[in-house]
Amino acid sequence: MLMHFRSTIFQIGKKKDRLKTHVGEFDSVHNQALRSCQALMNRKQHIEVVINRQSNLVKREYRIHLMATIDYIQFLLRQGLAFPSHDELVYSPNQGNFLELRHFMSNHNEEIDKVLKNACGNLKLVAPNIQKGIVTVVACETTKIIVNDVRDIFLLF
């Protein structure tokens, strides 16, 4: 393969007309391939760099969203309040404690507001199953802390 390439280059080099035909005009296949190659060699435009930069931003925004949601849930649990309402429609005057607290926080915190507005439909963390899952995790972590504290007390005696 390499020998064929070398012989082709040698033959093209001997005849300048062939080189001009091979390279062609500005928008020729050869020049398009050359520009594509140069773009690939540019590290800032490399797909891995672009995806990594975007994924870090997405991870940061999702973490902010998740932490805010956990805070809402902890607040409602501490107050002994119900999460949903009987009417959680967008135009409802009272959408339930969880959604109302979420709206309140987005109105008072620009970062949370930006993250909530950019969240995709399936990443809004408002589904009851997701809320129940977060409650379960909070309960497990709370239980672990209590068990560790009690274990420490019994080890002292």
DSSP file (Angstrom, degrees, kcal/mol; ACC not computed):
  #  RESIDUE AA STRUCTURE BP1 BP2  ACC     N-H-->O    O-->H-N    N-H-->O    O-->H-N    TCO  KAPPA ALPHA  PHI   PSI    X-CA   Y-CA   Z-CA
    1    1 A M     >        0   0    0      0, 0.0     4,-2.2     0, 0.0     5,-0.1   0.000 360.0 360.0 360.0 -47.7    0.0    0.0    0.0
    2    2 A L  H  >  +     0   0    0      1,-0.2     4,-2.5     2,-0.2     5,-0.2   0.883 360.0  52.9 -64.2 -37.5    2.7    2.4    1.0
    3    3 A M  H  > S+     0   0    0      2,-0.2     4,-2.6     1,-0.2    -1,-0.2   0.912 108.0  50.7 -64.1 -41.5    4.7    1.6   -2.2
    4    4 A H  H  > S+     0   0    0      2,-0.2     4,-2.2     1,-0.2    -1,-0.2   0.918 110.7  49.4 -61.4 -43.0    1.6    2.3   -4.3
    5    5 A F  H  X S+     0   0    0     -4,-2.2     4,-2.5     1,-0.2    -2,-0.2   0.924 111.8  48.4 -62.6 -45.1    1.2    5.7   -2.6
    6    6 A R  H  X S+     0   0    0     -4,-2.5     4,-2.5     1,-0.2    -2,-0.2   0.910 111.6  48.8 -62.8 -42.5    4.9    6.6   -3.1
    7    7 A S  H  X S+     0   0    0     -4,-2.6     4,-2.5     2,-0.2    -1,-0.2   0.883 111.0  50.9 -67.5 -36.0    4.8    5.6   -6.8
    8    8 A T  H  X S+     0   0    0     -4,-2.2     4,-2.6    -5,-0.2     5,-0.2   0.932 111.5  47.3 -64.6 -45.4    1.6    7.7   -7.3
    9    9 A I  H  X S+     0   0    0     -4,-2.5     4,-2.7     2,-0.2    -2,-0.2   0.906 112.3  50.6 -61.7 -41.6    3.2   10.7   -5.6
   10   10 A F  H  X S+     0   0    0     -4,-2.5     4,-1.5     1,-0.2    -2,-0.2   0.924 112.0  46.5 -63.5 -43.9    6.3   10.3   -7.7
   11   11 A Q  H  X S+     0   0    0     -4,-2.5     4,-1.1     2,-0.2    -2,-0.2   0.895 114.0  47.9 -66.0 -39.3    4.3   10.0  -11.0
   12   12 A I  H  < S+     0   0    0     -4,-2.6     7,-0.5     1,-0.2     3,-0.4   0.901 109.3  54.6 -67.2 -39.5    2.2   13.1  -10.0
   13   13 A G  H  < S+     0   0    0     -4,-2.7    -1,-0.2     1,-0.2    -2,-0.2   0.822 104.1  54.5 -63.6 -31.7    5.3   15.0   -9.1
   14   14 A K  H  < S+     0   0    0     -4,-1.5     2,-0.6     1,-0.2    -1,-0.2   0.817 111.4  46.4 -72.6 -29.6    6.9   14.4  -12.5
   15   15 A K    >X  -     0   0    0     -4,-1.1     4,-1.3    -3,-0.4     3,-0.7  -0.908  66.8-166.9-119.9 105.4    3.9   15.8  -14.3
   16   16 A K  H 3> S+     0   0    0     -2,-0.6     4,-2.1     1,-0.2     5,-0.2   0.806  86.7  61.8 -61.8 -31.6    2.7   19.1  -12.9
   17   17 A D  H 3> S+     0   0    0      1,-0.2     4,-2.3     2,-0.2    -1,-0.2   0.895 101.7  52.0 -63.1 -38.5   -0.6   18.9  -14.9
   18   18 A R  H <> S+     0   0    0     -3,-0.7     4,-2.9     2,-0.2    -1,-0.2   0.892 107.6  52.3 -65.0 -38.2   -1.6   15.7  -13.0
   19   19 A L  H  X S+     0   0    0     -4,-1.3     4,-2.8    -7,-0.5     5,-0.3   0.925 109.8  48.4 -62.9 -44.0   -0.9   17.4   -9.7
   20   20 A K  H  X S+     0   0    0     -4,-2.1     4,-2.7     1,-0.2    -1,-0.2   0.893 113.6  47.5 -63.4 -39.6   -3.2   20.3  -10.7
   21   21 A T  H  < S+     0   0    0     -4,-2.3    -2,-0.2     2,-0.2    -1,-0.2   0.899 112.5  49.9 -66.5 -40.9   -5.9   17.8  -11.8
   22   22 A H  H  < S+     0   0    0     -4,-2.9     8,-0.3    -5,-0.2    -2,-0.2   0.940 117.5  38.4 -64.2 -47.8   -5.5   15.8   -8.6
   23   23 A V  H  < S+     0   0    0     -4,-2.8     8,-0.6    -5,-0.2     7,-0.2   0.929  94.4 176.5 -71.2 -45.6   -5.8   18.9   -6.3
   24   24 A G     <  -     0   0    0     -4,-2.7    -1,-0.1    -5,-0.3    -2,-0.1  -0.215  35.8 -27.4  75.4-165.0   -8.5   20.5   -8.4
   25   25 A E  S >  S-     0   0    0     -4,-0.1     3,-1.7     1,-0.1     6,-0.3  -0.037  77.4 -82.2 -77.0-176.9  -10.3   23.8   -7.7
   26   26 A F  T 3  S+     0   0    0      1,-0.3    -1,-0.1     5,-0.1    -2,-0.0   0.876 129.3  41.0 -56.8 -42.4  -11.0   25.3   -4.3
   27   27 A D  T 3  S+     0   0    0      4,-0.1    -1,-0.3     5,-0.0    -3,-0.1   0.075  87.6 131.9 -98.0  24.1  -14.1   23.1   -3.7
   28   28 A S  S <> S-     0   0    0     -3,-1.7     4,-2.3    -5,-0.2     5,-0.2  -0.234  72.8-107.3 -72.2 165.6  -12.6   19.9   -5.0
   29   29 A V  H  > S+     0   0    0      1,-0.2     4,-2.5     2,-0.2     5,-0.2   0.889 120.3  54.0 -59.2 -40.9  -12.9   16.6   -3.1
   30   30 A H  H  > S+     0   0    0     -8,-0.3     4,-2.3    -7,-0.2    -1,-0.2   0.938 110.5  44.7 -60.8 -48.1   -9.1   16.8   -2.4
   31   31 A N  H  > S+     0   0    0     -8,-0.6     4,-2.4    -6,-0.3    -1,-0.2   0.853 111.9  52.6 -68.6 -33.7   -9.4   20.3   -0.8
   32   32 A Q  H  X S+     0   0    0     -4,-2.3     4,-2.3     2,-0.2    -1,-0.2   0.920 110.7  47.8 -64.4 -42.8  -12.5   19.3    1.1
   33   33 A A  H  X S+     0   0    0     -4,-2.5     4,-2.4     2,-0.2    -2,-0.2   0.891 110.6  52.2 -64.0 -39.3  -10.7   16.3    2.5
   34   34 A L  H  X S+     0   0    0     -4,-2.3     4,-2.3     2,-0.2    -2,-0.2   0.925 110.7  46.6 -63.4 -44.9   -7.7   18.6    3.4
   35   35 A R  H  X S+     0   0    0     -4,-2.4     4,-2.2     2,-0.2    -2,-0.2   0.891 112.1  51.2 -64.9 -38.9   -9.9   21.0    5.3
   36   36 A S  H  X S+     0   0    0     -4,-2.3     4,-2.2     2,-0.2    -2,-0.2   0.906 110.0  49.8 -63.6 -41.1  -11.6   18.1    7.1
   37   37 A C  H  X S+     0   0    0     -4,-2.4     4,-1.8     2,-0.2    -2,-0.2   0.918 110.5  49.3 -63.5 -44.1   -8.2   16.7    8.1
   38   38 A Q  H  X S+     0   0    0     -4,-2.3     4,-0.8     1,-0.2    -1,-0.2   0.876 110.2  51.4 -64.2 -37.2   -7.1   20.1    9.4
   39   39 A A  H >< S+     0   0    0     -4,-2.2     3,-0.5     1,-0.2     6,-0.2   0.894 109.2  50.6 -66.0 -39.3  -10.3   20.5   11.4
   40   40 A L  H 3< S+     0   0    0     -4,-2.2    -2,-0.2     1,-0.2    -1,-0.2   0.843 107.5  53.5 -66.3 -32.7   -9.8   17.1   12.9
   41   41 A M  H 3< S+     0   0    0     -4,-1.8     2,-0.8    -5,-0.2    -1,-0.2   0.678  85.6  96.1 -76.3 -17.1   -6.2   18.0   13.9
   42   42 A N    X<  -     0   0    0     -4,-0.8     3,-0.9    -3,-0.5     4,-0.5  -0.665  65.2-157.5 -77.2 111.4   -7.5   21.1   15.7
   43   43 A R  G >  S+     0   0    0     -2,-0.8     3,-1.0     1,-0.3     6,-0.2   0.824  86.9  59.0 -62.6 -35.7   -7.7   20.0   19.3
   44   44 A K  G 3  S+     0   0    0      1,-0.3    -1,-0.3     5,-0.1    -2,-0.1   0.794 109.3  44.7 -66.3 -27.4  -10.3   22.7   20.3
   45   45 A Q  G <  S+     0   0    0     -3,-0.9    -1,-0.3    -6,-0.2    -2,-0.2   0.462  84.4 125.1 -93.8  -1.9  -12.8   21.4   17.7
   46   46 A H    <>  -     0   0    0     -3,-1.0     4,-2.0    -4,-0.5     3,-0.4  -0.314  67.3-127.5 -64.1 140.9  -12.2   17.7   18.6
   47   47 A I  H  > S+     0   0    0      1,-0.2     4,-2.7     2,-0.2     5,-0.2   0.834 106.8  56.0 -61.0 -36.7  -15.5   16.0   19.4
   48   48 A E  H  > S+     0   0    0      1,-0.2     4,-2.5     2,-0.2    -1,-0.2   0.897 108.2  48.4 -63.4 -39.8  -14.2   14.6   22.7
   49   49 A V  H  > S+     0   0    0     -3,-0.4     4,-2.4    -6,-0.2    -2,-0.2   0.923 113.4  46.7 -66.1 -44.6  -13.3   18.1   23.9
   50   50 A V  H  X S+     0   0    0     -4,-2.0     4,-2.3     2,-0.2    -2,-0.2   0.930 115.2  45.4 -64.6 -46.0  -16.7   19.5   22.9
   51   51 A I  H  X S+     0   0    0     -4,-2.7     4,-3.1     2,-0.2     5,-0.2   0.908 113.1  50.4 -65.1 -42.3  -18.6   16.6   24.5
   52   52 A N  H  X S+     0   0    0     -4,-2.5     4,-2.2    -5,-0.2    -1,-0.2   0.918 110.8  49.3 -62.3 -43.1  -16.5   16.7   27.7
   53   53 A R  H  X S+     0   0    0     -4,-2.4     4,-1.5     1,-0.2    -2,-0.2   0.926 115.6  43.6 -61.9 -44.6  -17.1   20.4   28.0
   54   54 A Q  H  X S+     0   0    0     -4,-2.3     4,-2.6     1,-0.2    -2,-0.2   0.904 111.8  52.9 -67.8 -41.0  -20.9   20.0   27.5
   55   55 A S  H  X S+     0   0    0     -4,-3.1     4,-2.7     1,-0.2    -1,-0.2   0.863 106.5  53.1 -67.1 -33.8  -21.1   17.0   29.8
   56   56 A N  H  X S+     0   0    0     -4,-2.2     4,-2.2     2,-0.2    -1,-0.2   0.909 111.3  46.5 -64.7 -40.4  -19.4   18.9   32.7
   57   57 A L  H  X S+     0   0    0     -4,-1.5     4,-2.6     2,-0.2    -2,-0.2   0.922 113.4  48.4 -65.5 -44.4  -21.9   21.7   32.3
   58   58 A V  H  X S+     0   0    0     -4,-2.6     4,-2.7     1,-0.2     5,-0.2   0.911 111.6  50.0 -63.1 -42.7  -24.8   19.2   32.2
   59   59 A K  H  X S+     0   0    0     -4,-2.7     4,-2.3     2,-0.2    -1,-0.2   0.915 111.4  48.8 -62.0 -42.8  -23.4   17.4   35.3
   60   60 A R  H  X S+     0   0    0     -4,-2.2     4,-2.1     2,-0.2    -2,-0.2   0.931 113.6  46.0 -63.2 -46.5  -23.1   20.6   37.2
   61   61 A E  H  X S+     0   0    0     -4,-2.6     4,-2.4     1,-0.2    -2,-0.2   0.899 112.7  50.0 -65.1 -40.2  -26.6   21.7   36.3
   62   62 A Y  H  X S+     0   0    0     -4,-2.7     4,-3.0     2,-0.2    -1,-0.2   0.888 109.1  52.3 -66.3 -37.4  -28.1   18.3   37.2
   63   63 A R  H  X S+     0   0    0     -4,-2.3     4,-2.8     2,-0.2     5,-0.2   0.921 109.9  48.5 -63.7 -43.4  -26.3   18.3   40.5
   64   64 A I  H  X S+     0   0    0     -4,-2.1     4,-2.2     2,-0.2    -2,-0.2   0.933 114.1  47.1 -60.3 -45.3  -27.7   21.8   41.3
   65   65 A H  H  X S+     0   0    0     -4,-2.4     4,-2.3     2,-0.2    -2,-0.2   0.926 113.8  46.7 -62.5 -47.0  -31.2   20.6   40.3
   66   66 A L  H  X S+     0   0    0     -4,-3.0     4,-2.6     2,-0.2    -2,-0.2   0.915 112.3  49.4 -64.4 -43.8  -30.9   17.3   42.3
   67   67 A M  H  X S+     0   0    0     -4,-2.8     4,-2.2     1,-0.2    -1,-0.2   0.894 111.6  49.4 -64.4 -38.9  -29.6   19.1   45.5
   68   68 A A  H  X S+     0   0    0     -4,-2.2     4,-2.3    -5,-0.2    -1,-0.2   0.917 111.1  49.9 -64.7 -42.1  -32.4   21.6   45.3
   69   69 A T  H  X S+     0   0    0     -4,-2.3     4,-2.4     1,-0.2    -2,-0.2   0.906 109.8  50.6 -62.8 -41.8  -35.0   18.8   44.9
   70   70 A I  H  X S+     0   0    0     -4,-2.6     4,-2.8     1,-0.2    -1,-0.2   0.906 109.3  51.9 -62.6 -40.9  -33.5   17.0   47.9
   71   71 A D  H  X S+     0   0    0     -4,-2.2     4,-2.4     2,-0.2    -2,-0.2   0.913 109.3  49.4 -61.2 -42.6  -33.8   20.2   49.9
   72   72 A Y  H  X S+     0   0    0     -4,-2.3     4,-2.5     2,-0.2    -2,-0.2   0.935 112.8  47.6 -60.3 -45.8  -37.4   20.6   49.0
   73   73 A I  H  X S+     0   0    0     -4,-2.4     4,-2.6     1,-0.2    -2,-0.2   0.917 111.3  49.8 -64.4 -43.9  -38.2   17.1   50.0
   74   74 A Q  H  X S+     0   0    0     -4,-2.8     4,-2.7     1,-0.2    -1,-0.2   0.911 110.7  51.0 -61.4 -41.6  -36.3   17.4   53.3
   75   75 A F  H  X S+     0   0    0     -4,-2.4     4,-1.9    -5,-0.2    -2,-0.2   0.943 112.1  45.6 -60.1 -48.5  -38.2   20.6   54.1
   76   76 A L  H  X>S+     0   0    0     -4,-2.5     5,-2.5     1,-0.2     4,-0.7   0.881 113.2  50.4 -64.9 -37.7  -41.6   19.0   53.4
   77   77 A L  H ><5S+     0   0    0     -4,-2.6     3,-0.7     1,-0.2    -1,-0.2   0.922 109.7  50.0 -66.0 -43.2  -40.7   15.8   55.4
   78   78 A R  H 3<5S+     0   0    0     -4,-2.7    -1,-0.2     1,-0.2    -2,-0.2   0.858 113.9  45.7 -63.0 -34.5  -39.6   17.9   58.4
   79   79 A Q  H 3<5S-     0   0    0     -4,-1.9    -1,-0.2    -5,-0.2    -2,-0.2   0.565 108.9-124.8 -85.1  -8.3  -42.8   19.9   58.3
   80   80 A G  T <<5 +     0   0    0     -3,-0.7     2,-0.3    -4,-0.7    -3,-0.2   0.832  57.6 153.6  68.6  32.3  -44.9   16.7   57.8
   81   81 A L      < -     0   0    0     -5,-2.5    -1,-0.2    -6,-0.2     2,-0.1  -0.666  47.2-112.8 -97.5 149.8  -46.5   18.1   54.7
   82   82 A A        -     0   0    0     -2,-0.3    15,-0.4     1,-0.1    16,-0.2  -0.474  19.6-144.2 -74.1 149.2  -47.9   16.2   51.8
   83   83 A F  S    S+     0   0    0     14,-0.2    15,-2.0    -2,-0.1    16,-0.4   0.972  72.5  43.7 -80.3 -60.7  -46.1   16.5   48.5
   84   84 A P        -     0   0    0      0, 0.0    13,-0.3     0, 0.0     2,-0.3  -0.283  66.4-143.8 -87.9 171.9  -48.8   16.4   45.8
   85   85 A S        -     0   0    0     10,-0.5     3,-0.2    11,-0.2    10,-0.1  -0.740  32.1-107.8-118.8 172.0  -52.1   18.2   45.5
   86   86 A H  S    S+     0   0    0     -2,-0.3     2,-0.4     1,-0.3     9,-0.1   0.683 114.4  39.1 -73.4 -15.5  -55.3   16.9   44.0
   87   87 A D        +     0   0    0      7,-0.3    -1,-0.3     1,-0.1     7,-0.2  -0.852  58.5 161.6-139.3  99.5  -54.7   19.3   41.1
   88   88 A E        +     0   0    0     -2,-0.4     7,-0.1    -3,-0.2    -1,-0.1   0.045  29.4 139.3-106.4  25.1  -51.2   19.7   39.8
   89   89 A L    >   -     0   0    0      5,-0.1     3,-1.5     1,-0.1    -2,-0.1  -0.282  66.3-110.4 -66.9 157.5  -52.0   21.2   36.4
   90   90 A V  T 3  S+     0   0    0      1,-0.3    -1,-0.1     3,-0.0     5,-0.1   0.855 117.1  42.2 -58.5 -38.4  -49.9   24.1   35.2
   91   91 A Y  T 3  S+     0   0    0      3,-0.1    -1,-0.3     4,-0.0    -2,-0.1   0.298  85.0 123.1 -95.4   9.6  -52.7   26.6   35.6
   92   92 A S    <   -     0   0    0     -3,-1.5     3,-0.3     1,-0.1    -5,-0.0  -0.471  63.2-136.4 -71.0 140.5  -53.9   25.4   38.9
   93   93 A P  S    S+     0   0    0      0, 0.0     2,-0.4     0, 0.0    -1,-0.1   0.793  98.6  29.7 -69.1 -25.9  -53.9   28.0   41.7
   94   94 A N        +     0   0    0     -7,-0.2    -7,-0.3     1,-0.1    -5,-0.1  -0.897  64.6 177.1-135.5 105.7  -52.5   25.5   44.1
   95   95 A Q        -     0   0    0     -2,-0.4   -10,-0.5     1,-0.3     4,-0.3   0.379  56.8 -86.9 -90.7   4.6  -50.3   22.8   42.6
   96   96 A G     >  -     0   0    0    -12,-0.2     4,-2.5     1,-0.1    -1,-0.3  -0.215  46.5 -74.4 105.1 160.4  -49.3   21.1   45.9
   97   97 A N  H  > S+     0   0    0    -15,-0.4     4,-2.5   -13,-0.3     5,-0.2   0.888 125.1  50.1 -61.7 -43.7  -46.6   21.7   48.4
   98   98 A F  H  > S+     0   0    0    -15,-2.0     4,-2.2     2,-0.2    -1,-0.2   0.959 116.0  39.8 -62.7 -52.1  -43.7   20.3   46.3
   99   99 A L  H  > S+     0   0    0    -16,-0.4     4,-2.6    -4,-0.3    -1,-0.2   0.872 115.6  52.0 -67.9 -36.2  -44.4   22.2   43.1
  100  100 A E  H  X S+     0   0    0     -4,-2.5     4,-2.5     2,-0.2    -1,-0.2   0.911 111.1  47.1 -66.2 -40.9  -45.3   25.4   45.0
  101  101 A L  H  X S+     0   0    0     -4,-2.5     4,-2.6    -5,-0.2    -2,-0.2   0.891 111.6  52.3 -64.8 -39.2  -42.0   25.3   47.0
  102  102 A R  H  X S+     0   0    0     -4,-2.2     4,-2.2    -5,-0.2    -2,-0.2   0.923 111.0  46.1 -62.1 -45.5  -40.2   24.6   43.8
  103  103 A H  H  X S+     0   0    0     -4,-2.6     4,-1.8     2,-0.2    -2,-0.2   0.909 111.5  52.8 -63.4 -42.1  -41.8   27.7   42.1
  104  104 A F  H  X S+     0   0    0     -4,-2.5     4,-0.9     1,-0.2    -2,-0.2   0.938 111.3  45.6 -59.3 -47.8  -41.0   29.8   45.2
  105  105 A M  H  X S+     0   0    0     -4,-2.6     4,-1.2     1,-0.2     3,-0.5   0.876 110.3  53.1 -66.7 -37.1  -37.3   28.8   45.2
  106  106 A S  H  < S+     0   0    0     -4,-2.2     7,-0.3     1,-0.2    -1,-0.2   0.821 108.0  52.2 -68.1 -28.5  -37.0   29.4   41.4
  107  107 A N  H  < S+     0   0    0     -4,-1.8    -1,-0.2     1,-0.2    -2,-0.2   0.722 117.5  38.1 -75.2 -20.9  -38.4   32.9   41.9
  108  108 A H  H  < S+     0   0    0     -4,-0.9     2,-0.4    -3,-0.5    -2,-0.2   0.449 113.8  53.9-110.7  -2.7  -35.9   33.6   44.6
  109  109 A N     X  -     0   0    0     -4,-1.2     4,-2.4     1,-0.1    -1,-0.2  -0.927  60.0-163.6-137.5 111.1  -32.7   31.9   43.3
  110  110 A E  H  > S+     0   0    0     -2,-0.4     4,-2.6     1,-0.2     5,-0.2   0.864  90.9  53.3 -62.7 -38.3  -31.5   32.8   39.8
  111  111 A E  H  > S+     0   0    0      2,-0.2     4,-2.2     1,-0.2    -1,-0.2   0.929 112.0  43.9 -65.5 -44.9  -29.2   29.7   39.5
  112  112 A I  H  > S+     0   0    0      2,-0.2     4,-2.8     1,-0.2     5,-0.2   0.905 112.7  53.4 -65.1 -41.1  -32.0   27.3   40.4
  113  113 A D  H  X S+     0   0    0     -4,-2.4     4,-2.2    -7,-0.3    -2,-0.2   0.924 109.8  47.6 -59.3 -45.8  -34.4   29.1   38.1
  114  114 A K  H  X S+     0   0    0     -4,-2.6     4,-1.6     1,-0.2    -1,-0.2   0.918 113.4  47.6 -61.9 -44.5  -32.0   28.8   35.2
  115  115 A V  H  X S+     0   0    0     -4,-2.2     4,-0.9     1,-0.2    -2,-0.2   0.907 112.2  49.3 -65.4 -41.8  -31.4   25.1   35.8
  116  116 A L  H  < S+     0   0    0     -4,-2.8     3,-0.4     1,-0.2    -1,-0.2   0.874 110.4  50.4 -66.5 -36.8  -35.1   24.4   36.1
  117  117 A K  H  < S+     0   0    0     -4,-2.2    -1,-0.2    -5,-0.2    -2,-0.2   0.837 112.9  46.7 -69.2 -31.3  -35.9   26.2   32.9
  118  118 A N  H  < S+     0   0    0     -4,-1.6    -1,-0.2    -5,-0.2    -2,-0.2   0.571  86.8 114.0 -86.1  -9.7  -33.1   24.3   31.0
  119  119 A A     <  -     0   0    0     -4,-0.9     5,-0.1    -3,-0.4    -3,-0.0  -0.380  68.3-122.3 -67.8 136.9  -34.2   20.9   32.4
  120  120 A C    >   -     0   0    0     -2,-0.1     3,-1.5     3,-0.1     4,-0.1  -0.265  31.3 -99.0 -70.4 164.7  -35.5   18.4   29.8
  121  121 A G  G >  S+     0   0    0      1,-0.3     3,-0.7     2,-0.2    -1,-0.1   0.852 123.0  43.5 -55.6 -40.4  -39.0   17.0   30.3
  122  122 A N  G 3  S+     0   0    0      1,-0.2    -1,-0.3     2,-0.1     3,-0.2   0.415 110.3  57.5 -90.6   3.8  -37.8   13.7   31.8
  123  123 A L  G <  S+     0   0    0     -3,-1.5    -1,-0.2     1,-0.1    -2,-0.2   0.108  71.0 101.4-115.6  21.2  -35.3   15.4   34.1
  124  124 A K  S <  S-     0   0    0     -3,-0.7    -1,-0.1    -5,-0.1    -2,-0.1   0.662  75.9-141.5 -80.3 -15.0  -37.6   17.7   36.0
  125  125 A L        +     0   0    0     -3,-0.2    -3,-0.1     1,-0.1    -2,-0.1   0.831  67.2 116.3  59.5  36.5  -37.6   15.4   39.0
  126  126 A V        +     0   0    0      4,-0.0    -1,-0.1     5,-0.0   -27,-0.1   0.480  36.0 112.6-110.4  -6.3  -41.3   16.0   39.7
  127  127 A A  S  > S-     0   0    0      1,-0.1     4,-2.2    -5,-0.1     3,-0.5  -0.441  72.6-126.9 -68.7 139.9  -42.7   12.5   39.1
  128  128 A P  H  > S+     0   0    0      0, 0.0     4,-2.7     0, 0.0     5,-0.2   0.853 108.9  56.8 -56.1 -36.5  -44.0   10.9   42.3
  129  129 A N  H  > S+     0   0    0      2,-0.2     4,-2.0     1,-0.2     5,-0.1   0.899 108.1  47.0 -63.4 -39.4  -41.9    7.8   41.8
  130  130 A I  H  > S+     0   0    0     -3,-0.5     4,-2.3     2,-0.2    -1,-0.2   0.919 112.5  49.5 -67.7 -43.3  -38.7    9.9   41.7
  131  131 A Q  H  X S+     0   0    0     -4,-2.2     4,-2.4     1,-0.2    -2,-0.2   0.904 111.2  49.5 -62.0 -41.5  -39.8   11.8   44.8
  132  132 A K  H  X S+     0   0    0     -4,-2.7     4,-2.4     2,-0.2    -1,-0.2   0.884 109.4  52.6 -64.9 -38.0  -40.5    8.5   46.6
  133  133 A G  H  X S+     0   0    0     -4,-2.0     4,-2.1     2,-0.2    -2,-0.2   0.913 110.1  47.1 -63.0 -42.6  -37.1    7.2   45.6
  134  134 A I  H  X S+     0   0    0     -4,-2.3     4,-2.6     2,-0.2    -2,-0.2   0.897 111.1  52.2 -66.0 -40.1  -35.4   10.3   47.0
  135  135 A V  H  X S+     0   0    0     -4,-2.4     4,-2.6     1,-0.2    -2,-0.2   0.913 108.6  51.3 -60.7 -42.1  -37.4   10.0   50.2
  136  136 A T  H  X S+     0   0    0     -4,-2.4     4,-2.5     2,-0.2    -2,-0.2   0.909 110.4  48.2 -61.9 -42.9  -36.3    6.3   50.5
  137  137 A V  H  X S+     0   0    0     -4,-2.1     4,-2.6     2,-0.2     5,-0.2   0.925 111.9  49.2 -63.9 -44.5  -32.7    7.3   50.1
  138  138 A V  H  X S+     0   0    0     -4,-2.6     4,-2.4     1,-0.2    -2,-0.2   0.913 111.8  49.8 -61.0 -42.2  -33.0   10.1   52.7
  139  139 A A  H  X S+     0   0    0     -4,-2.6     4,-2.5     2,-0.2    -2,-0.2   0.912 111.1  48.7 -63.3 -43.2  -34.7    7.6   55.1
  140  140 A C  H  X S+     0   0    0     -4,-2.5     4,-2.4     2,-0.2    -2,-0.2   0.921 112.7  47.4 -63.3 -44.0  -31.9    5.0   54.5
  141  141 A E  H  X S+     0   0    0     -4,-2.6     4,-2.0     2,-0.2    -2,-0.2   0.900 112.6  49.4 -65.4 -39.9  -29.2    7.6   55.2
  142  142 A T  H  X S+     0   0    0     -4,-2.4     4,-2.3    -5,-0.2    -2,-0.2   0.910 110.8  50.5 -63.6 -42.6  -31.0    8.9   58.3
  143  143 A T  H  X S+     0   0    0     -4,-2.5     4,-2.8     1,-0.2     5,-0.2   0.907 108.5  52.3 -62.5 -42.3  -31.3    5.3   59.5
  144  144 A K  H  X S+     0   0    0     -4,-2.4     4,-2.5     1,-0.2    -1,-0.2   0.918 109.9  48.6 -59.1 -44.0  -27.6    4.6   59.0
  145  145 A I  H  X S+     0   0    0     -4,-2.0     4,-2.3     2,-0.2    -2,-0.2   0.917 112.9  47.4 -63.9 -43.5  -26.7    7.7   61.0
  146  146 A I  H  X S+     0   0    0     -4,-2.3     4,-2.7     2,-0.2     5,-0.2   0.927 112.3  49.3 -63.9 -45.2  -29.0    6.7   63.8
  147  147 A V  H  X S+     0   0    0     -4,-2.8     4,-2.6     1,-0.2    -2,-0.2   0.910 111.6  49.1 -61.7 -42.8  -27.7    3.2   63.9
  148  148 A N  H  X S+     0   0    0     -4,-2.5     4,-2.0    -5,-0.2    -1,-0.2   0.898 112.2  48.5 -64.5 -39.8  -24.1    4.4   63.9
  149  149 A D  H  X S+     0   0    0     -4,-2.3     4,-1.8     2,-0.2    -2,-0.2   0.926 113.9  45.8 -64.9 -44.2  -24.9    6.8   66.8
  150  150 A V  H  X S+     0   0    0     -4,-2.7     4,-2.3     1,-0.2    -2,-0.2   0.898 111.1  53.1 -65.6 -40.5  -26.6    4.1   68.8
  151  151 A R  H  X S+     0   0    0     -4,-2.6     4,-2.0     1,-0.2    -1,-0.2   0.899 107.9  51.0 -61.1 -41.5  -23.8    1.6   68.1
  152  152 A D  H  X S+     0   0    0     -4,-2.0     4,-1.1     2,-0.2    -1,-0.2   0.883 109.5  50.6 -63.8 -38.7  -21.3    4.2   69.4
  153  153 A I  H  X S+     0   0    0     -4,-1.8     4,-0.8     1,-0.2     3,-0.4   0.918 111.4  47.4 -66.0 -43.3  -23.3    4.6   72.6
  154  154 A F  H  < S+     0   0    0     -4,-2.3     3,-0.4     1,-0.2    -2,-0.2   0.828 107.2  57.0 -68.7 -31.3  -23.5    0.9   73.2
  155  155 A L  H  < S+     0   0    0     -4,-2.0    -1,-0.2     1,-0.2    -2,-0.2   0.798 100.1  59.3 -70.4 -25.8  -19.8    0.5   72.6
  156  156 A L  H  <        0   0    0     -4,-1.1    -1,-0.2    -3,-0.4    -2,-0.2   0.813 360.0 360.0 -70.1 -29.0  -19.1    3.0   75.4
  157  157 A F     <        0   0    0     -4,-0.8    -1,-0.2    -3,-0.4    -2,-0.2   0.462 360.0 360.0 -88.9 360.0  -20.9    0.8   77.9
